Amino acid sequence: MTINLFDDSSWASLRPLTFTRPVADLRTGILTIAEKWAKYLKADFGFQTQDYLSIKFAPKKNANLFINGAICPDGPLLEAVNGLRAGEVLLKADLIIAYAASEYNRDVAISFKPIQFEGDFIRIVYPNDIFTNNGIELKKDFELLTKGRTSSTLSNTNTFLGDNIFVEEGAKAECSVFNSLQGPIYLGKNSEVWESSNIRGSFALCDDSSVKMGAKIYPNTTIGPHCRVGGEINNAVIWGYSSKGHEGYLGNAVMGQWCNIGADSNNSNLKNNYAEVRLWDYEQESFRKTGLQFCGLIMADHSKCGINTMFNTGTVAGVSANVFGAGFPRNFIPDFAWGGAQGFEAYSLVKMFETAEKVYARRDLPFDDIEKEILNKVFELTKEYRRF
């Protein structure tokens, strides 16, 4: 089977996280949404996304099933999607979940034979949906990845509370505490937990990532591949190739790829008056009510902050924002902004590319023309927000 995952209206409401990717490339739980569908359906996958992103996230030309990339799979939904025949569309009210066809055309799919799905499912619509659903998705992904398999073992220098832990080949840990009584713990290939770390599930440490000495990791947290983290982390999702390697608190948060948090930096996740948190919404061009009391930091790809940075409750930092200096910066830090509480200026693409090339080189990866073309487009799309 070959599938394409298409963006729906949530691509717009998920910005700035989706400025650099299709919706189905978002990670929540252990896997990205696309990886979840591919594993469940044993399928090859591509994306139907914004034109400028298609140079990196291309569609599969031979796809025969098109799935909404904002929807996370589960048992009954999988059965309904897998049972679709050519010319049929699966709906939840007016929302297209999936349709079977030989080519991508959501407008045509509306005229297909409708099949209504009566069950519930998780749909990722706003950035905060990623961390609020992370615990549920982590448990589902844990079962998907480990069912019928045998875990590797860890050193007996560690302390284990519960046995709901799965260790992939090459993962290592010494002198640390793993509490899986409330939720599973997953350690990916060649990951490492350094001495004196305390980890409470549900938790996922993906391939080639590490937790530094003395870290405190609370439930519903995912550390993506090729990351390094330390300090205190609670209900946060860090996607990949990003670092929060020092003391400081990160909670109820999402960090994109190629991000870095400076030493002793913190985000607030609760307002002093315990009021509902609002987040900047690119679609509304204003702050949206989240319905959440706990909501910390949303940081898009390539963003960074200097040491001792203090993020207010419900801060959104756009693509390639560079934050530093004393005081609390504003709750919305535009894409390609350079500065802090004392003010911002535009972060030029030339300087940004120079930094990115060095960052990629440290990982033995090329910062190529495809990445530059996408970031050029994002810079253009977001210039209206840089009114400094």
C-alpha positions as CSV (number, residue, x, y, z in Angstrom):
1,M,0.0,0.0,0.0
2,T,1.1,3.6,-0.7
3,I,-0.5,6.5,1.0
4,N,-0.2,10.3,0.9
5,L,-1.0,12.4,3.9
6,F,-2.7,15.7,3.1
7,D,-2.7,19.0,5.0
8,D,-6.1,20.3,6.0
9,S,-7.0,23.7,7.6
10,S,-4.9,22.8,10.6
11,W,-1.7,23.5,8.7
12,A,-2.6,27.2,9.1
13,S,-3.5,27.0,12.8
14,L,-0.4,25.0,13.6
15,R,2.0,27.7,12.5
16,P,4.8,28.5,13.3
17,L,5.5,24.7,13.7
18,T,4.2,24.0,10.2
19,F,6.0,26.7,8.4
20,T,8.8,24.2,7.8
21,R,6.8,20.9,7.5
22,P,3.5,19.3,6.6
23,V,1.1,18.6,9.4
24,A,1.8,14.8,9.2
25,D,5.5,15.4,10.0
26,L,4.6,16.6,13.5
27,R,5.9,14.4,16.3
28,T,3.5,13.5,19.1
29,G,4.1,10.4,21.2
30,I,7.2,8.6,19.9
31,L,6.5,8.8,16.2
32,T,5.4,11.5,13.7
33,I,1.8,11.2,12.5
34,A,3.0,10.0,9.1
35,E,5.2,7.3,10.7
36,K,2.2,6.1,12.8
37,W,0.0,5.6,9.8
38,A,2.8,3.9,7.8
39,K,3.6,1.4,10.6
40,Y,0.0,0.5,11.2
41,L,-0.9,0.1,7.5
42,K,2.6,-1.3,6.5
43,A,2.6,1.4,3.9
44,D,5.0,3.7,2.0
45,F,4.1,7.3,2.5
46,G,4.4,10.8,0.9
47,F,2.8,14.2,1.6
48,Q,0.3,16.5,-0.1
49,T,1.3,19.8,1.4
50,Q,2.1,23.4,0.5
51,D,3.9,23.9,-2.8
52,Y,7.1,25.3,-1.3
53,L,7.4,22.4,1.1
54,S,6.9,19.8,-1.6
55,I,10.6,20.1,-2.6
56,K,11.5,18.3,0.6
57,F,8.2,16.5,1.5
58,A,7.1,15.1,-1.8
59,P,4.0,13.2,-2.7
60,K,4.0,9.6,-3.8
61,K,2.8,9.4,-7.4
62,N,1.4,5.9,-7.0
63,A,-0.7,6.5,-3.9
64,N,-4.1,5.0,-3.8
65,L,-5.2,6.2,-0.3
66,F,-5.2,9.7,0.9
67,I,-5.3,10.4,4.7
68,N,-5.8,13.6,6.7
69,G,-2.3,14.3,8.1
70,A,-3.7,16.0,11.3
71,I,-5.5,12.8,12.5
72,C,-3.7,10.3,14.7
73,P,-4.6,6.6,14.0
74,D,-6.2,4.2,16.4
75,G,-7.9,0.8,16.3
76,P,-11.5,1.5,15.0
77,L,-10.3,4.3,12.8
78,L,-7.7,2.2,11.2
79,E,-10.2,-0.5,10.4
80,A,-12.5,2.1,8.7
81,V,-9.7,3.6,6.7
82,N,-8.2,0.3,5.7
83,G,-11.7,-0.8,4.5
84,L,-12.2,2.1,2.0
85,R,-12.7,1.2,-1.6
86,A,-12.0,3.3,-4.6
87,G,-14.5,6.2,-4.8
88,E,-15.3,6.2,-1.1
89,V,-14.6,9.0,1.4
90,L,-14.5,8.6,5.2
91,L,-16.0,11.5,7.0
92,K,-16.6,12.8,10.5
93,A,-19.5,15.2,9.9
94,D,-18.0,17.4,7.2
95,L,-14.3,16.6,8.0
96,I,-12.6,14.5,5.5
97,I,-10.6,11.7,7.3
98,A,-9.5,9.7,4.2
99,Y,-10.5,8.8,0.7
100,A,-9.5,6.1,-1.8
101,A,-8.6,7.3,-5.2
102,S,-5.9,7.2,-7.9
103,E,-4.9,10.8,-7.5
104,Y,-5.1,13.7,-5.0
105,N,-8.1,15.9,-5.2
106,R,-10.0,16.7,-2.0
107,D,-12.6,18.7,-3.9
108,V,-13.5,15.7,-6.0
109,A,-13.4,13.5,-3.0
110,I,-16.4,15.4,-1.5
111,S,-18.5,13.8,-4.3
112,F,-17.4,10.3,-3.5
113,K,-19.6,7.8,-1.7
114,P,-19.7,9.1,1.9
115,I,-19.0,6.8,4.9
116,Q,-19.6,8.4,8.2
117,F,-17.2,7.5,11.1
118,E,-19.0,7.5,14.4
119,G,-16.0,7.1,16.7
120,D,-13.6,9.6,18.3
121,F,-10.0,10.3,17.4
122,I,-7.2,12.7,18.1
123,R,-6.8,15.5,15.6
124,I,-3.9,17.9,16.0
125,V,-5.2,21.4,15.3
126,Y,-3.2,23.8,17.5
127,P,0.4,23.7,18.7
128,N,-0.7,23.0,22.3
129,D,-2.5,19.9,21.1
130,I,0.9,18.3,20.6
131,F,1.9,18.3,24.3
132,T,-1.7,17.9,25.7
133,N,-2.1,14.6,23.7
134,N,1.5,13.4,24.1
135,G,0.8,11.0,27.0
136,I,-2.0,9.3,25.1
137,E,0.0,9.0,21.9
138,L,3.1,7.9,23.7
139,K,1.3,4.9,25.2
140,K,-0.2,4.0,21.8
141,D,3.2,4.3,20.0
142,F,4.9,2.3,22.8
143,E,2.5,-0.6,22.2
144,L,2.8,-0.3,18.4
145,L,6.6,-0.4,18.5
146,T,7.2,-3.0,21.2
147,K,4.4,-5.6,20.7
148,G,5.8,-9.1,20.2
149,R,9.4,-7.9,20.7
150,T,11.9,-8.5,23.4
151,S,13.6,-5.6,25.2
152,S,17.3,-5.2,25.6
153,T,18.6,-4.9,29.2
154,L,20.1,-2.1,31.2
155,S,22.9,-2.1,33.8
156,N,22.0,-3.3,37.3
157,T,23.4,0.0,38.6
158,N,20.0,1.5,37.8
159,T,16.9,1.4,40.0
160,F,13.6,0.3,38.4
161,L,10.1,1.0,39.8
162,G,7.8,-1.1,37.6
163,D,8.8,-3.1,34.6
164,N,7.0,-1.2,31.8
165,I,10.2,-0.3,30.0
166,F,11.5,-1.1,26.6
167,V,15.1,-0.7,25.6
168,E,16.3,-0.7,22.0
169,E,19.6,-2.1,20.9
170,G,22.6,0.1,21.9
171,A,20.7,2.1,24.6
172,K,22.7,2.6,27.8
173,A,22.0,3.9,31.3
174,E,23.9,3.9,34.6
175,C,23.0,4.8,38.2
176,S,19.6,6.3,37.3
177,V,16.0,5.8,38.4
178,F,13.3,4.6,36.0
179,N,9.7,4.8,37.3
180,S,7.3,3.1,34.9
181,L,4.5,2.5,37.4
182,Q,2.3,5.3,35.9
183,G,3.3,4.9,32.2
184,P,5.8,3.3,29.9
185,I,9.4,4.3,29.3
186,Y,11.0,3.8,25.8
187,L,14.7,4.2,25.1
188,G,15.6,4.3,21.4
189,K,18.6,2.9,19.6
190,N,21.9,4.1,20.8
191,S,20.3,6.5,23.3
192,E,21.9,7.1,26.7
193,V,20.8,8.2,30.2
194,W,23.7,9.6,32.2
195,E,24.2,9.0,35.9
196,S,21.8,10.2,38.6
197,S,18.9,11.0,36.3
198,N,15.4,10.5,37.5
199,I,12.8,9.6,34.9
200,R,9.1,9.0,35.4
201,G,6.9,7.6,32.6
202,S,5.3,8.0,30.3
203,F,8.6,9.0,28.6
204,A,10.3,8.4,25.3
205,L,14.0,9.0,24.5
206,C,14.4,8.5,20.7
207,D,17.3,7.2,18.7
208,D,20.8,8.7,19.3
209,S,19.6,11.1,22.1
210,S,21.0,11.5,25.6
211,V,19.8,12.7,29.0
212,K,22.6,14.4,30.9
213,M,23.6,13.8,34.6
214,G,21.1,14.6,37.3
215,A,18.2,15.4,34.9
216,K,14.6,15.3,36.3
217,I,12.2,14.1,33.6
218,Y,8.4,14.2,34.4
219,P,5.6,12.3,32.6
220,N,4.3,12.7,29.1
221,T,7.7,13.8,27.7
222,T,9.2,12.9,24.4
223,I,12.8,13.7,23.4
224,G,13.2,13.2,19.7
225,P,16.1,11.7,17.8
226,H,19.6,13.3,18.0
227,C,18.8,15.5,21.0
228,R,20.6,16.2,24.3
229,V,18.7,17.3,27.3
230,G,19.3,18.1,31.0
231,G,17.7,20.0,33.9
232,E,14.0,19.7,34.6
233,I,11.5,18.8,31.8
234,N,7.8,18.2,32.2
235,N,5.2,17.2,29.5
236,A,7.3,18.6,26.7
237,V,7.9,17.4,23.2
238,I,11.3,18.0,21.6
239,W,11.4,16.9,18.0
240,G,15.0,16.3,16.8
241,Y,18.5,17.7,16.5
242,S,17.7,20.1,19.4
243,S,19.4,20.7,22.7
244,K,18.3,21.7,26.2
245,G,21.5,20.5,27.8
246,H,21.6,22.5,31.0
247,E,19.8,23.3,34.2
248,G,16.5,25.2,33.9
249,Y,12.8,24.3,33.5
250,L,10.9,23.4,30.3
251,G,7.3,22.4,30.8
252,N,4.1,22.0,28.8
253,A,6.1,22.9,25.7
254,V,7.0,22.0,22.1
255,M,10.5,22.5,20.7
256,G,11.1,22.1,17.0
257,Q,14.2,20.9,15.2
258,W,17.6,22.6,15.3
259,C,16.7,24.6,18.5
260,N,18.9,25.3,21.4
261,I,18.0,26.5,25.0
262,G,20.8,28.3,26.8
263,A,21.9,27.4,30.3
264,D,19.6,28.3,33.3
265,S,16.8,29.3,30.9
266,N,13.2,28.7,32.1
267,N,9.7,28.9,30.8
268,S,6.7,29.7,33.0
269,N,3.8,27.4,32.4
270,L,1.3,28.9,34.9
271,K,0.1,32.5,35.2
272,N,0.4,34.1,38.7
273,N,-3.4,34.6,38.7
274,Y,-4.0,31.0,37.5
275,A,-5.9,32.4,34.6
276,E,-6.5,30.6,31.2
277,V,-3.4,30.8,29.0
278,R,-3.6,32.5,25.5
279,L,-1.3,31.7,22.6
280,W,-0.5,33.8,19.6
281,D,-2.5,32.5,16.6
282,Y,-1.1,33.3,13.1
283,E,-4.5,32.7,11.5
284,Q,-6.4,35.1,13.8
285,E,-3.4,37.5,14.1
286,S,-4.2,37.8,17.8
287,F,-4.0,35.7,21.0
288,R,-6.2,32.7,21.1
289,K,-7.7,31.2,24.3
290,T,-6.3,27.7,24.8
291,G,-8.6,26.5,27.6
292,L,-5.5,25.5,29.4
293,Q,-4.2,26.6,32.8
294,F,-0.8,25.0,32.1
295,C,0.9,26.1,28.9
296,G,4.5,27.0,28.5
297,L,6.6,27.5,25.4
298,I,6.1,26.8,21.7
299,M,9.4,27.2,19.8
300,A,9.6,26.6,16.0
301,D,12.6,25.2,14.1
302,H,16.0,26.9,14.2
303,S,15.1,29.1,17.2
304,K,17.6,29.6,20.0
305,C,17.9,31.5,23.3
306,G,20.9,32.7,25.3
307,I,21.7,31.8,28.9
308,N,19.2,32.9,31.7
309,T,16.4,33.5,29.2
310,M,13.0,33.8,30.9
311,F,9.9,33.0,28.8
312,N,6.5,34.1,30.0
313,T,3.6,31.7,30.2
314,G,2.3,30.9,26.8
315,T,5.1,32.2,24.6
316,V,5.3,31.5,20.9
317,A,8.7,31.8,19.3
318,G,8.7,31.7,15.5
319,V,11.1,30.0,13.0
320,S,14.7,31.1,13.6
321,A,14.0,33.5,16.4
322,N,17.1,34.3,18.4
323,V,16.4,35.5,21.9
324,F,18.8,36.9,24.5
325,G,19.3,39.5,27.3
326,A,17.7,40.2,30.6
327,G,14.0,40.4,31.3
328,F,11.0,38.7,29.9
329,P,10.6,39.0,26.1
330,R,7.2,39.4,24.6
331,N,4.7,36.5,24.4
332,F,5.0,36.4,20.6
333,I,8.5,36.5,19.2
334,P,8.2,36.8,15.4
335,D,10.0,34.5,13.0
336,F,13.6,35.7,12.2
337,A,13.5,38.1,15.2
338,W,16.8,38.9,16.9
339,G,16.8,40.4,20.4
340,G,14.9,40.2,23.7
341,A,13.0,42.3,26.2
342,Q,14.8,45.4,25.2
343,G,13.6,45.1,21.7
344,F,14.0,43.1,18.4
345,E,15.4,43.6,15.0
346,A,15.2,41.4,11.9
347,Y,17.6,38.4,11.8
348,S,19.0,38.5,8.3
349,L,18.9,35.4,6.2
350,V,22.7,35.7,5.4
351,K,23.6,35.5,9.1
352,M,21.0,32.8,9.8
353,F,22.4,30.6,7.0
354,E,25.9,31.1,8.3
355,T,24.8,29.8,11.7
356,A,22.7,27.0,10.3
357,E,25.7,25.7,8.2
358,K,27.8,25.4,11.3
359,V,25.0,23.7,13.3
360,Y,24.4,21.2,10.5
361,A,28.1,20.5,10.1
362,R,28.4,19.5,13.8
363,R,25.9,16.7,13.0
364,D,27.8,15.8,9.7
365,L,24.8,17.0,7.7
366,P,24.6,19.4,4.8
367,F,22.7,22.6,5.0
368,D,21.6,22.4,1.4
369,D,19.7,24.5,-1.2
370,I,16.4,22.8,-0.3
371,E,16.6,23.9,3.3
372,K,17.6,27.4,2.1
373,E,14.7,27.6,-0.3
374,I,12.2,26.7,2.3
375,L,13.6,29.2,4.8
376,N,13.7,31.9,2.2
377,K,10.0,31.3,1.6
378,V,9.2,31.4,5.4
379,F,11.2,34.6,5.7
380,E,9.0,36.1,3.0
381,L,5.7,34.7,4.4
382,T,6.4,36.1,7.9
383,K,7.8,39.6,7.1
384,E,4.5,41.3,8.1
385,Y,5.1,40.1,11.7
386,R,8.5,41.8,12.0
387,R,7.2,45.3,12.6
388,F,10.0,46.5,14.9
